């Protein structure tokens, strides 16, 4: 009898999970990221983190993430199955757009829990560009707390966590400062394409110098 109930629960939950991948989600914008290790599908919270979501979608709609990489695998020392992966435009100034103001977790209510997607930034919390992280396990240290404004979580993975875990398990090393020992080596994971699945694309119309270099 318990086995039958467990099977029934699985059958009831499976269609709901598939629906989240295949249908629009109220207040969310879905983005599919195709990587050299597989697909990742995100649902971005345009209602609670509108500016951060709009910033990320500008990179997606302009094609600024296409051909970039997941370059960082930050595994937790106490449990290497947990941590986060980071990817995006890196320091490629040709792809970088103006930064949005930080939308901290204590304002949005979106925490750095397992599967959350978050914008990376430098020492200035308002300096996010086109680099982002995906959590594997909870990372509450990235939330706003005390004097720290933390990082802007703005959505979650709704499909493809197996791909995220595969990236987290990649060999790493090199790097410096906070990224010391965390750069994916010898070759980062390529982001082949990122595409929005909900709503019409809104490209910025800005010049794309990295494409001009590729045509030569």
Secondary structure, 3 states (H helix, E strand, C coil): CHHHHHHHHHHHHHHHHHHHHHCCCCCEEEEEEEECCEEEEEEEECCCCHHHHHHHHHHHHHCCCCCEEEEEEEECCCCCCCEEEEEECCCCCCCCCCCCCCCCHHHHCCCCCCCEEEECCCCCCCCCCCEEEEEECCCHHHCCECCECCCEEEEEEEECHHHHHHHHCCCEECCCHHHCCCEECCCCEEEEEEEECCCCCCCCCCCCHHHHHHHC
